[in-house]
Amino acid sequence: MNVAETIERPPTSGADTVHVRVAVVDDHESVRLGLKAAFIEDGYDFVIAASNVDELIDGLAGREVDVTVLDLSLGDGSSVTENVKRVQAAGSAVLVHSIADRVALVREALAAGAAGVIPKSSATKTVLAAAATVARGEVLNNLEWATAIDADRDFAKAQLGRREREILHLYASGLPLKLAAEQLGIGYSTAREYLDRIRVKYVEVGRPAPTKVDLLRRAVEDGILPGLDPDGDGR
């Protein structure tokens, strides 16, 4: 079922959760329906369940929610960073719903601004409590969050090869990729492959760089470029 599911707020007993507006984004219907039923039963103001972020945004139609339980890896080809930032832009905090072995993607989600991560193996009541915590504007300091953050100490730099560093140096300095490729004596498609590999490697170490400005930041952080100000005017 790929159509967003919405409901009216059910009668409640006055529990604190009645004022917590919640959404779920997951590409597995069974997960969507299970969480939806659990939130309703616990008295949350359940707004929408969607299979991807596009469906969420369309279904909200400008309405806001306090917290969105977001599947870490959706099947539509969207990136973790993109999904987290789009949900935040819609006015919602993000609680990532993750399987336990995707630490690099968890780091990416936290770097993008997710307020916490909860394993899919958690008891339903634990997921609901985590959603309430995030909805209050608090960061969810649990084991999964701590593990992802602590792991940052183990990978100060992405392991870029010599040619990858050369491409990053030229491209992040401001050259168009075509000119960078010409300066290195390689084809444009080859340069594009190097750039794609660079981005993948930064994602793998929890430091995603989806834009050229992000690549400039990474190049400065890793000593590939001098300490320029990526927020300046480039002079």
Biotite code that builds the C-alpha atoms (Angstrom):
import biotite.structure as struc

atoms = struc.array([
    struc.Atom([0.000, 0.000, 0.000], chain_id="A", res_id=1, res_name="MET", atom_name="CA", element="C"),
    struc.Atom([1.720, 3.169, -1.203], chain_id="A", res_id=2, res_name="ASN", atom_name="CA", element="C"),
    struc.Atom([-0.986, 5.683, -0.421], chain_id="A", res_id=3, res_name="VAL", atom_name="CA", element="C"),
    struc.Atom([-0.483, 7.786, 2.699], chain_id="A", res_id=4, res_name="ALA", atom_name="CA", element="C"),
    struc.Atom([-2.748, 6.719, 5.528], chain_id="A", res_id=5, res_name="GLU", atom_name="CA", element="C"),
    struc.Atom([-4.277, 9.499, 7.654], chain_id="A", res_id=6, res_name="THR", atom_name="CA", element="C"),
    struc.Atom([-6.743, 9.439, 10.518], chain_id="A", res_id=7, res_name="ILE", atom_name="CA", element="C"),
    struc.Atom([-8.637, 11.727, 12.816], chain_id="A", res_id=8, res_name="GLU", atom_name="CA", element="C"),
    struc.Atom([-7.425, 12.118, 16.397], chain_id="A", res_id=9, res_name="ARG", atom_name="CA", element="C"),
    struc.Atom([-9.179, 9.461, 18.508], chain_id="A", res_id=10, res_name="PRO", atom_name="CA", element="C"),
    struc.Atom([-10.791, 10.108, 21.895], chain_id="A", res_id=11, res_name="PRO", atom_name="CA", element="C"),
    struc.Atom([-8.242, 9.867, 24.684], chain_id="A", res_id=12, res_name="THR", atom_name="CA", element="C"),
    struc.Atom([-8.139, 9.717, 28.447], chain_id="A", res_id=13, res_name="SER", atom_name="CA", element="C"),
    struc.Atom([-6.187, 12.964, 28.714], chain_id="A", res_id=14, res_name="GLY", atom_name="CA", element="C"),
    struc.Atom([-2.731, 11.373, 28.574], chain_id="A", res_id=15, res_name="ALA", atom_name="CA", element="C"),
    struc.Atom([0.177, 13.687, 27.858], chain_id="A", res_id=16, res_name="ASP", atom_name="CA", element="C"),
    struc.Atom([0.706, 12.019, 24.490], chain_id="A", res_id=17, res_name="THR", atom_name="CA", element="C"),
    struc.Atom([-2.576, 13.359, 23.113], chain_id="A", res_id=18, res_name="VAL", atom_name="CA", element="C"),
    struc.Atom([-0.814, 16.587, 22.158], chain_id="A", res_id=19, res_name="HIS", atom_name="CA", element="C"),
    struc.Atom([2.111, 14.865, 20.437], chain_id="A", res_id=20, res_name="VAL", atom_name="CA", element="C"),
    struc.Atom([1.599, 14.904, 16.681], chain_id="A", res_id=21, res_name="ARG", atom_name="CA", element="C"),
    struc.Atom([3.402, 12.003, 15.072], chain_id="A", res_id=22, res_name="VAL", atom_name="CA", element="C"),
    struc.Atom([4.089, 10.661, 11.579], chain_id="A", res_id=23, res_name="ALA", atom_name="CA", element="C"),
    struc.Atom([5.724, 7.476, 10.341], chain_id="A", res_id=24, res_name="VAL", atom_name="CA", element="C"),
    struc.Atom([7.748, 7.011, 7.134], chain_id="A", res_id=25, res_name="VAL", atom_name="CA", element="C"),
    struc.Atom([8.658, 3.426, 6.264], chain_id="A", res_id=26, res_name="ASP", atom_name="CA", element="C"),
    struc.Atom([8.574, 1.509, 2.993], chain_id="A", res_id=27, res_name="ASP", atom_name="CA", element="C"),
    struc.Atom([7.263, -1.633, 4.698], chain_id="A", res_id=28, res_name="HIS", atom_name="CA", element="C"),
    struc.Atom([3.491, -1.587, 5.060], chain_id="A", res_id=29, res_name="GLU", atom_name="CA", element="C"),
    struc.Atom([3.542, -3.906, 8.077], chain_id="A", res_id=30, res_name="SER", atom_name="CA", element="C"),
    struc.Atom([5.835, -1.513, 9.960], chain_id="A", res_id=31, res_name="VAL", atom_name="CA", element="C"),
    struc.Atom([3.676, 1.496, 9.074], chain_id="A", res_id=32, res_name="ARG", atom_name="CA", element="C"),
    struc.Atom([0.476, -0.188, 10.156], chain_id="A", res_id=33, res_name="LEU", atom_name="CA", element="C"),
    struc.Atom([2.002, -1.601, 13.335], chain_id="A", res_id=34, res_name="GLY", atom_name="CA", element="C"),
    struc.Atom([3.417, 1.716, 14.509], chain_id="A", res_id=35, res_name="LEU", atom_name="CA", element="C"),
    struc.Atom([0.272, 3.556, 13.493], chain_id="A", res_id=36, res_name="LYS", atom_name="CA", element="C"),
    struc.Atom([-1.887, 1.245, 15.611], chain_id="A", res_id=37, res_name="ALA", atom_name="CA", element="C"),
    struc.Atom([0.497, 1.488, 18.571], chain_id="A", res_id=38, res_name="ALA", atom_name="CA", element="C"),
    struc.Atom([0.623, 5.277, 18.535], chain_id="A", res_id=39, res_name="PHE", atom_name="CA", element="C"),
    struc.Atom([-3.162, 5.528, 18.307], chain_id="A", res_id=40, res_name="ILE", atom_name="CA", element="C"),
    struc.Atom([-3.665, 3.074, 21.138], chain_id="A", res_id=41, res_name="GLU", atom_name="CA", element="C"),
    struc.Atom([-1.247, 5.021, 23.332], chain_id="A", res_id=42, res_name="ASP", atom_name="CA", element="C"),
    struc.Atom([-3.130, 8.271, 22.764], chain_id="A", res_id=43, res_name="GLY", atom_name="CA", element="C"),
    struc.Atom([-0.822, 10.067, 20.362], chain_id="A", res_id=44, res_name="TYR", atom_name="CA", element="C"),
    struc.Atom([-2.228, 12.492, 17.805], chain_id="A", res_id=45, res_name="ASP", atom_name="CA", element="C"),
    struc.Atom([-1.329, 10.337, 14.826], chain_id="A", res_id=46, res_name="PHE", atom_name="CA", element="C"),
    struc.Atom([-1.257, 12.379, 11.625], chain_id="A", res_id=47, res_name="VAL", atom_name="CA", element="C"),
    struc.Atom([0.053, 10.308, 8.726], chain_id="A", res_id=48, res_name="ILE", atom_name="CA", element="C"),
    struc.Atom([1.888, 7.148, 7.676], chain_id="A", res_id=49, res_name="ALA", atom_name="CA", element="C"),
    struc.Atom([3.778, 7.242, 4.370], chain_id="A", res_id=50, res_name="ALA", atom_name="CA", element="C"),
    struc.Atom([6.071, 4.995, 2.387], chain_id="A", res_id=51, res_name="SER", atom_name="CA", element="C"),
    struc.Atom([8.581, 7.734, 1.506], chain_id="A", res_id=52, res_name="ASN", atom_name="CA", element="C"),
    struc.Atom([9.308, 11.385, 2.198], chain_id="A", res_id=53, res_name="VAL", atom_name="CA", element="C"),
    struc.Atom([7.646, 12.624, -1.005], chain_id="A", res_id=54, res_name="ASP", atom_name="CA", element="C"),
    struc.Atom([4.438, 10.931, 0.108], chain_id="A", res_id=55, res_name="GLU", atom_name="CA", element="C"),
    struc.Atom([4.811, 12.403, 3.581], chain_id="A", res_id=56, res_name="LEU", atom_name="CA", element="C"),
    struc.Atom([5.215, 15.967, 2.317], chain_id="A", res_id=57, res_name="ILE", atom_name="CA", element="C"),
    struc.Atom([2.307, 15.639, -0.112], chain_id="A", res_id=58, res_name="ASP", atom_name="CA", element="C"),
    struc.Atom([0.080, 14.089, 2.561], chain_id="A", res_id=59, res_name="GLY", atom_name="CA", element="C"),
    struc.Atom([0.866, 16.741, 5.151], chain_id="A", res_id=60, res_name="LEU", atom_name="CA", element="C"),
    struc.Atom([-0.121, 19.495, 2.727], chain_id="A", res_id=61, res_name="ALA", atom_name="CA", element="C"),
    struc.Atom([1.469, 22.124, 4.943], chain_id="A", res_id=62, res_name="GLY", atom_name="CA", element="C"),
    struc.Atom([0.437, 20.635, 8.284], chain_id="A", res_id=63, res_name="ARG", atom_name="CA", element="C"),
    struc.Atom([3.162, 20.126, 10.869], chain_id="A", res_id=64, res_name="GLU", atom_name="CA", element="C"),
    struc.Atom([3.977, 17.197, 13.100], chain_id="A", res_id=65, res_name="VAL", atom_name="CA", element="C"),
    struc.Atom([6.136, 17.167, 16.222], chain_id="A", res_id=66, res_name="ASP", atom_name="CA", element="C"),
    struc.Atom([8.095, 14.015, 15.430], chain_id="A", res_id=67, res_name="VAL", atom_name="CA", element="C"),
    struc.Atom([8.495, 11.737, 12.440], chain_id="A", res_id=68, res_name="THR", atom_name="CA", element="C"),
    struc.Atom([9.656, 8.156, 12.910], chain_id="A", res_id=69, res_name="VAL", atom_name="CA", element="C"),
    struc.Atom([11.789, 7.777, 9.789], chain_id="A", res_id=70, res_name="LEU", atom_name="CA", element="C"),
    struc.Atom([13.068, 4.522, 8.333], chain_id="A", res_id=71, res_name="ASP", atom_name="CA", element="C"),
    struc.Atom([16.831, 4.831, 7.960], chain_id="A", res_id=72, res_name="LEU", atom_name="CA", element="C"),
    struc.Atom([17.023, 3.361, 4.469], chain_id="A", res_id=73, res_name="SER", atom_name="CA", element="C"),
    struc.Atom([14.076, 3.721, 2.104], chain_id="A", res_id=74, res_name="LEU", atom_name="CA", element="C"),
    struc.Atom([13.760, 1.785, -1.133], chain_id="A", res_id=75, res_name="GLY", atom_name="CA", element="C"),
    struc.Atom([13.188, 4.775, -3.406], chain_id="A", res_id=76, res_name="ASP", atom_name="CA", element="C"),
    struc.Atom([16.846, 5.665, -3.831], chain_id="A", res_id=77, res_name="GLY", atom_name="CA", element="C"),
    struc.Atom([16.693, 8.738, -1.603], chain_id="A", res_id=78, res_name="SER", atom_name="CA", element="C"),
    struc.Atom([19.645, 9.587, 0.640], chain_id="A", res_id=79, res_name="SER", atom_name="CA", element="C"),
    struc.Atom([19.592, 9.602, 4.421], chain_id="A", res_id=80, res_name="VAL", atom_name="CA", element="C"),
    struc.Atom([20.747, 13.221, 4.581], chain_id="A", res_id=81, res_name="THR", atom_name="CA", element="C"),
    struc.Atom([18.136, 14.355, 2.076], chain_id="A", res_id=82, res_name="GLU", atom_name="CA", element="C"),
    struc.Atom([15.331, 12.585, 3.916], chain_id="A", res_id=83, res_name="ASN", atom_name="CA", element="C"),
    struc.Atom([16.260, 13.932, 7.343], chain_id="A", res_id=84, res_name="VAL", atom_name="CA", element="C"),
    struc.Atom([16.607, 17.508, 6.114], chain_id="A", res_id=85, res_name="LYS", atom_name="CA", element="C"),
    struc.Atom([13.343, 17.432, 4.155], chain_id="A", res_id=86, res_name="ARG", atom_name="CA", element="C"),
    struc.Atom([11.413, 16.130, 7.144], chain_id="A", res_id=87, res_name="VAL", atom_name="CA", element="C"),
    struc.Atom([12.955, 18.831, 9.323], chain_id="A", res_id=88, res_name="GLN", atom_name="CA", element="C"),
    struc.Atom([12.071, 21.466, 6.742], chain_id="A", res_id=89, res_name="ALA", atom_name="CA", element="C"),
    struc.Atom([8.456, 20.316, 7.041], chain_id="A", res_id=90, res_name="ALA", atom_name="CA", element="C"),
    struc.Atom([8.564, 21.305, 10.722], chain_id="A", res_id=91, res_name="GLY", atom_name="CA", element="C"),
    struc.Atom([9.189, 17.935, 12.346], chain_id="A", res_id=92, res_name="SER", atom_name="CA", element="C"),
    struc.Atom([11.911, 16.499, 14.559], chain_id="A", res_id=93, res_name="ALA", atom_name="CA", element="C"),
    struc.Atom([13.312, 13.203, 13.293], chain_id="A", res_id=94, res_name="VAL", atom_name="CA", element="C"),
    struc.Atom([13.562, 9.898, 15.133], chain_id="A", res_id=95, res_name="LEU", atom_name="CA", element="C"),
    struc.Atom([15.432, 7.400, 12.979], chain_id="A", res_id=96, res_name="VAL", atom_name="CA", element="C"),
    struc.Atom([14.106, 3.835, 13.022], chain_id="A", res_id=97, res_name="HIS", atom_name="CA", element="C"),
    struc.Atom([17.087, 1.653, 12.181], chain_id="A", res_id=98, res_name="SER", atom_name="CA", element="C"),
    struc.Atom([18.384, -1.868, 12.052], chain_id="A", res_id=99, res_name="ILE", atom_name="CA", element="C"),
    struc.Atom([21.392, -2.204, 14.327], chain_id="A", res_id=100, res_name="ALA", atom_name="CA", element="C"),
    struc.Atom([24.158, -2.913, 11.808], chain_id="A", res_id=101, res_name="ASP", atom_name="CA", element="C"),
    struc.Atom([24.045, 0.303, 9.774], chain_id="A", res_id=102, res_name="ARG", atom_name="CA", element="C"),
    struc.Atom([26.300, 2.456, 11.907], chain_id="A", res_id=103, res_name="VAL", atom_name="CA", element="C"),
    struc.Atom([27.622, 4.565, 9.014], chain_id="A", res_id=104, res_name="ALA", atom_name="CA", element="C"),
    struc.Atom([24.091, 5.490, 7.948], chain_id="A", res_id=105, res_name="LEU", atom_name="CA", element="C"),
    struc.Atom([23.164, 6.235, 11.563], chain_id="A", res_id=106, res_name="VAL", atom_name="CA", element="C"),
    struc.Atom([26.113, 8.621, 11.780], chain_id="A", res_id=107, res_name="ARG", atom_name="CA", element="C"),
    struc.Atom([24.957, 10.266, 8.564], chain_id="A", res_id=108, res_name="GLU", atom_name="CA", element="C"),
    struc.Atom([21.440, 10.724, 9.947], chain_id="A", res_id=109, res_name="ALA", atom_name="CA", element="C"),
    struc.Atom([22.738, 12.250, 13.173], chain_id="A", res_id=110, res_name="LEU", atom_name="CA", element="C"),
    struc.Atom([25.066, 14.544, 11.225], chain_id="A", res_id=111, res_name="ALA", atom_name="CA", element="C"),
    struc.Atom([22.072, 15.695, 9.170], chain_id="A", res_id=112, res_name="ALA", atom_name="CA", element="C"),
    struc.Atom([20.203, 16.645, 12.343], chain_id="A", res_id=113, res_name="GLY", atom_name="CA", element="C"),
    struc.Atom([18.198, 13.620, 13.470], chain_id="A", res_id=114, res_name="ALA", atom_name="CA", element="C"),
    struc.Atom([17.439, 13.865, 17.193], chain_id="A", res_id=115, res_name="ALA", atom_name="CA", element="C"),
    struc.Atom([17.976, 10.189, 17.868], chain_id="A", res_id=116, res_name="GLY", atom_name="CA", element="C"),
    struc.Atom([17.922, 6.631, 16.643], chain_id="A", res_id=117, res_name="VAL", atom_name="CA", element="C"),
    struc.Atom([15.907, 3.676, 17.856], chain_id="A", res_id=118, res_name="ILE", atom_name="CA", element="C"),
    struc.Atom([16.562, 0.101, 16.681], chain_id="A", res_id=119, res_name="PRO", atom_name="CA", element="C"),
    struc.Atom([13.827, -1.749, 14.844], chain_id="A", res_id=120, res_name="LYS", atom_name="CA", element="C"),
    struc.Atom([14.374, -4.581, 17.301], chain_id="A", res_id=121, res_name="SER", atom_name="CA", element="C"),
    struc.Atom([13.166, -2.381, 20.178], chain_id="A", res_id=122, res_name="SER", atom_name="CA", element="C"),
    struc.Atom([9.916, -3.080, 21.968], chain_id="A", res_id=123, res_name="ALA", atom_name="CA", element="C"),
    struc.Atom([7.055, -0.974, 20.636], chain_id="A", res_id=124, res_name="THR", atom_name="CA", element="C"),
    struc.Atom([6.666, 0.843, 23.962], chain_id="A", res_id=125, res_name="LYS", atom_name="CA", element="C"),
    struc.Atom([10.345, 1.844, 23.740], chain_id="A", res_id=126, res_name="THR", atom_name="CA", element="C"),
    struc.Atom([9.794, 3.330, 20.270], chain_id="A", res_id=127, res_name="VAL", atom_name="CA", element="C"),
    struc.Atom([6.765, 5.274, 21.539], chain_id="A", res_id=128, res_name="LEU", atom_name="CA", element="C"),
    struc.Atom([8.679, 6.616, 24.531], chain_id="A", res_id=129, res_name="ALA", atom_name="CA", element="C"),
    struc.Atom([11.562, 7.655, 22.266], chain_id="A", res_id=130, res_name="ALA", atom_name="CA", element="C"),
    struc.Atom([9.139, 9.519, 20.011], chain_id="A", res_id=131, res_name="ALA", atom_name="CA", element="C"),
    struc.Atom([7.766, 11.415, 23.010], chain_id="A", res_id=132, res_name="ALA", atom_name="CA", element="C"),
    struc.Atom([11.300, 12.358, 24.074], chain_id="A", res_id=133, res_name="THR", atom_name="CA", element="C"),
    struc.Atom([12.201, 13.672, 20.636], chain_id="A", res_id=134, res_name="VAL", atom_name="CA", element="C"),
    struc.Atom([8.870, 15.505, 20.326], chain_id="A", res_id=135, res_name="ALA", atom_name="CA", element="C"),
    struc.Atom([9.726, 17.441, 23.507], chain_id="A", res_id=136, res_name="ARG", atom_name="CA", element="C"),
    struc.Atom([12.791, 18.794, 21.751], chain_id="A", res_id=137, res_name="GLY", atom_name="CA", element="C"),
    struc.Atom([15.218, 16.528, 23.592], chain_id="A", res_id=138, res_name="GLU", atom_name="CA", element="C"),
    struc.Atom([18.023, 14.467, 22.089], chain_id="A", res_id=139, res_name="VAL", atom_name="CA", element="C"),
    struc.Atom([17.623, 10.738, 22.559], chain_id="A", res_id=140, res_name="LEU", atom_name="CA", element="C"),
    struc.Atom([20.787, 9.681, 24.384], chain_id="A", res_id=141, res_name="ASN", atom_name="CA", element="C"),
    struc.Atom([20.603, 5.915, 24.100], chain_id="A", res_id=142, res_name="ASN", atom_name="CA", element="C"),
    struc.Atom([23.161, 3.213, 23.396], chain_id="A", res_id=143, res_name="LEU", atom_name="CA", element="C"),
    struc.Atom([22.731, 3.347, 19.615], chain_id="A", res_id=144, res_name="GLU", atom_name="CA", element="C"),
    struc.Atom([23.255, 7.120, 19.573], chain_id="A", res_id=145, res_name="TRP", atom_name="CA", element="C"),
    struc.Atom([26.333, 6.862, 21.792], chain_id="A", res_id=146, res_name="ALA", atom_name="CA", element="C"),
    struc.Atom([27.819, 4.039, 19.717], chain_id="A", res_id=147, res_name="THR", atom_name="CA", element="C"),
    struc.Atom([27.481, 6.030, 16.502], chain_id="A", res_id=148, res_name="ALA", atom_name="CA", element="C"),
    struc.Atom([29.038, 9.132, 18.046], chain_id="A", res_id=149, res_name="ILE", atom_name="CA", element="C"),
    struc.Atom([31.858, 7.238, 19.753], chain_id="A", res_id=150, res_name="ASP", atom_name="CA", element="C"),
    struc.Atom([32.694, 5.538, 16.471], chain_id="A", res_id=151, res_name="ALA", atom_name="CA", element="C"),
    struc.Atom([33.578, 8.953, 15.029], chain_id="A", res_id=152, res_name="ASP", atom_name="CA", element="C"),
    struc.Atom([36.864, 8.771, 16.917], chain_id="A", res_id=153, res_name="ARG", atom_name="CA", element="C"),
    struc.Atom([37.908, 5.815, 14.787], chain_id="A", res_id=154, res_name="ASP", atom_name="CA", element="C"),
    struc.Atom([37.790, 7.466, 11.370], chain_id="A", res_id=155, res_name="PHE", atom_name="CA", element="C"),
    struc.Atom([39.238, 10.969, 11.394], chain_id="A", res_id=156, res_name="ALA", atom_name="CA", element="C"),
    struc.Atom([39.631, 10.963, 7.624], chain_id="A", res_id=157, res_name="LYS", atom_name="CA", element="C"),
    struc.Atom([38.145, 9.233, 4.625], chain_id="A", res_id=158, res_name="ALA", atom_name="CA", element="C"),
    struc.Atom([40.729, 7.006, 2.970], chain_id="A", res_id=159, res_name="GLN", atom_name="CA", element="C"),
    struc.Atom([41.090, 8.791, -0.356], chain_id="A", res_id=160, res_name="LEU", atom_name="CA", element="C"),
    struc.Atom([43.531, 7.672, -3.021], chain_id="A", res_id=161, res_name="GLY", atom_name="CA", element="C"),
    struc.Atom([46.026, 10.030, -4.647], chain_id="A", res_id=162, res_name="ARG", atom_name="CA", element="C"),
    struc.Atom([43.908, 10.692, -7.726], chain_id="A", res_id=163, res_name="ARG", atom_name="CA", element="C"),
    struc.Atom([40.786, 11.169, -5.593], chain_id="A", res_id=164, res_name="GLU", atom_name="CA", element="C"),
    struc.Atom([42.621, 13.746, -3.493], chain_id="A", res_id=165, res_name="ARG", atom_name="CA", element="C"),
    struc.Atom([43.759, 15.548, -6.649], chain_id="A", res_id=166, res_name="GLU", atom_name="CA", element="C"),
    struc.Atom([40.224, 15.694, -8.037], chain_id="A", res_id=167, res_name="ILE", atom_name="CA", element="C"),
    struc.Atom([38.855, 16.862, -4.707], chain_id="A", res_id=168, res_name="LEU", atom_name="CA", element="C"),
    struc.Atom([41.550, 19.534, -4.434], chain_id="A", res_id=169, res_name="HIS", atom_name="CA", element="C"),
    struc.Atom([40.801, 20.995, -7.856], chain_id="A", res_id=170, res_name="LEU", atom_name="CA", element="C"),
    struc.Atom([37.017, 20.634, -7.778], chain_id="A", res_id=171, res_name="TYR", atom_name="CA", element="C"),
    struc.Atom([36.573, 21.930, -4.221], chain_id="A", res_id=172, res_name="ALA", atom_name="CA", element="C"),
    struc.Atom([38.886, 24.848, -5.045], chain_id="A", res_id=173, res_name="SER", atom_name="CA", element="C"),
    struc.Atom([36.298, 26.054, -7.534], chain_id="A", res_id=174, res_name="GLY", atom_name="CA", element="C"),
    struc.Atom([37.184, 24.483, -10.875], chain_id="A", res_id=175, res_name="LEU", atom_name="CA", element="C"),
    struc.Atom([34.321, 22.955, -12.871], chain_id="A", res_id=176, res_name="PRO", atom_name="CA", element="C"),
    struc.Atom([34.723, 19.197, -12.991], chain_id="A", res_id=177, res_name="LEU", atom_name="CA", element="C"),
    struc.Atom([35.400, 19.260, -16.730], chain_id="A", res_id=178, res_name="LYS", atom_name="CA", element="C"),
    struc.Atom([38.335, 21.642, -16.277], chain_id="A", res_id=179, res_name="LEU", atom_name="CA", element="C"),
    struc.Atom([39.641, 19.658, -13.315], chain_id="A", res_id=180, res_name="ALA", atom_name="CA", element="C"),
    struc.Atom([39.597, 16.532, -15.484], chain_id="A", res_id=181, res_name="ALA", atom_name="CA", element="C"),
    struc.Atom([41.432, 18.324, -18.308], chain_id="A", res_id=182, res_name="GLU", atom_name="CA", element="C"),
    struc.Atom([44.102, 19.596, -15.913], chain_id="A", res_id=183, res_name="GLN", atom_name="CA", element="C"),
    struc.Atom([44.725, 16.037, -14.703], chain_id="A", res_id=184, res_name="LEU", atom_name="CA", element="C"),
    struc.Atom([44.659, 14.598, -18.224], chain_id="A", res_id=185, res_name="GLY", atom_name="CA", element="C"),
    struc.Atom([41.660, 12.325, -17.645], chain_id="A", res_id=186, res_name="ILE", atom_name="CA", element="C"),
    struc.Atom([38.200, 12.128, -19.161], chain_id="A", res_id=187, res_name="GLY", atom_name="CA", element="C"),
    struc.Atom([35.176, 13.844, -17.688], chain_id="A", res_id=188, res_name="TYR", atom_name="CA", element="C"),
    struc.Atom([33.427, 10.532, -17.022], chain_id="A", res_id=189, res_name="SER", atom_name="CA", element="C"),
    struc.Atom([36.491, 9.254, -15.164], chain_id="A", res_id=190, res_name="THR", atom_name="CA", element="C"),
    struc.Atom([36.592, 12.414, -13.056], chain_id="A", res_id=191, res_name="ALA", atom_name="CA", element="C"),
    struc.Atom([32.892, 11.972, -12.292], chain_id="A", res_id=192, res_name="ARG", atom_name="CA", element="C"),
    struc.Atom([33.556, 8.408, -11.129], chain_id="A", res_id=193, res_name="GLU", atom_name="CA", element="C"),
    struc.Atom([36.303, 9.654, -8.805], chain_id="A", res_id=194, res_name="TYR", atom_name="CA", element="C"),
    struc.Atom([33.970, 12.305, -7.407], chain_id="A", res_id=195, res_name="LEU", atom_name="CA", element="C"),
    struc.Atom([31.236, 9.741, -6.835], chain_id="A", res_id=196, res_name="ASP", atom_name="CA", element="C"),
    struc.Atom([33.714, 7.496, -5.005], chain_id="A", res_id=197, res_name="ARG", atom_name="CA", element="C"),
    struc.Atom([34.822, 10.426, -2.845], chain_id="A", res_id=198, res_name="ILE", atom_name="CA", element="C"),
    struc.Atom([31.236, 11.119, -1.794], chain_id="A", res_id=199, res_name="ARG", atom_name="CA", element="C"),
    struc.Atom([30.631, 7.448, -1.033], chain_id="A", res_id=200, res_name="VAL", atom_name="CA", element="C"),
    struc.Atom([33.757, 7.302, 1.129], chain_id="A", res_id=201, res_name="LYS", atom_name="CA", element="C"),
    struc.Atom([32.698, 10.362, 3.116], chain_id="A", res_id=202, res_name="TYR", atom_name="CA", element="C"),
    struc.Atom([29.256, 8.873, 3.669], chain_id="A", res_id=203, res_name="VAL", atom_name="CA", element="C"),
    struc.Atom([30.851, 5.642, 4.868], chain_id="A", res_id=204, res_name="GLU", atom_name="CA", element="C"),
    struc.Atom([32.716, 7.512, 7.601], chain_id="A", res_id=205, res_name="VAL", atom_name="CA", element="C"),
    struc.Atom([29.663, 9.497, 8.643], chain_id="A", res_id=206, res_name="GLY", atom_name="CA", element="C"),
    struc.Atom([30.694, 12.798, 7.041], chain_id="A", res_id=207, res_name="ARG", atom_name="CA", element="C"),
    struc.Atom([28.393, 13.136, 4.021], chain_id="A", res_id=208, res_name="PRO", atom_name="CA", element="C"),
    struc.Atom([29.238, 15.742, 1.392], chain_id="A", res_id=209, res_name="ALA", atom_name="CA", element="C"),
    struc.Atom([26.293, 15.996, -1.011], chain_id="A", res_id=210, res_name="PRO", atom_name="CA", element="C"),
    struc.Atom([27.124, 19.515, -2.258], chain_id="A", res_id=211, res_name="THR", atom_name="CA", element="C"),
    struc.Atom([30.245, 21.249, -3.551], chain_id="A", res_id=212, res_name="LYS", atom_name="CA", element="C"),
    struc.Atom([30.352, 23.413, -0.422], chain_id="A", res_id=213, res_name="VAL", atom_name="CA", element="C"),
    struc.Atom([30.284, 20.249, 1.696], chain_id="A", res_id=214, res_name="ASP", atom_name="CA", element="C"),
    struc.Atom([33.191, 18.854, -0.328], chain_id="A", res_id=215, res_name="LEU", atom_name="CA", element="C"),
    struc.Atom([35.100, 22.082, 0.299], chain_id="A", res_id=216, res_name="LEU", atom_name="CA", element="C"),
    struc.Atom([34.517, 21.670, 4.031], chain_id="A", res_id=217, res_name="ARG", atom_name="CA", element="C"),
    struc.Atom([35.764, 18.069, 3.949], chain_id="A", res_id=218, res_name="ARG", atom_name="CA", element="C"),
    struc.Atom([38.836, 19.055, 1.929], chain_id="A", res_id=219, res_name="ALA", atom_name="CA", element="C"),
    struc.Atom([39.704, 21.731, 4.486], chain_id="A", res_id=220, res_name="VAL", atom_name="CA", element="C"),
    struc.Atom([38.991, 19.411, 7.414], chain_id="A", res_id=221, res_name="GLU", atom_name="CA", element="C"),
    struc.Atom([41.251, 16.714, 5.970], chain_id="A", res_id=222, res_name="ASP", atom_name="CA", element="C"),
    struc.Atom([44.092, 19.049, 5.036], chain_id="A", res_id=223, res_name="GLY", atom_name="CA", element="C"),
    struc.Atom([43.590, 18.654, 1.285], chain_id="A", res_id=224, res_name="ILE", atom_name="CA", element="C"),
    struc.Atom([43.010, 22.416, 1.008], chain_id="A", res_id=225, res_name="LEU", atom_name="CA", element="C"),
    struc.Atom([44.247, 25.210, 3.267], chain_id="A", res_id=226, res_name="PRO", atom_name="CA", element="C"),
    struc.Atom([41.905, 26.619, 5.877], chain_id="A", res_id=227, res_name="GLY", atom_name="CA", element="C"),
    struc.Atom([39.610, 28.610, 3.638], chain_id="A", res_id=228, res_name="LEU", atom_name="CA", element="C"),
    struc.Atom([36.272, 29.919, 4.834], chain_id="A", res_id=229, res_name="ASP", atom_name="CA", element="C"),
    struc.Atom([33.627, 27.876, 2.959], chain_id="A", res_id=230, res_name="PRO", atom_name="CA", element="C"),
    struc.Atom([30.982, 30.404, 4.019], chain_id="A", res_id=231, res_name="ASP", atom_name="CA", element="C"),
    struc.Atom([32.883, 33.361, 2.639], chain_id="A", res_id=232, res_name="GLY", atom_name="CA", element="C"),
    struc.Atom([32.744, 34.974, -0.770], chain_id="A", res_id=233, res_name="ASP", atom_name="CA", element="C"),
    struc.Atom([35.559, 32.837, -2.192], chain_id="A", res_id=234, res_name="GLY", atom_name="CA", element="C"),
    struc.Atom([38.103, 35.632, -2.453], chain_id="A", res_id=235, res_name="ARG", atom_name="CA", element="C"),
])
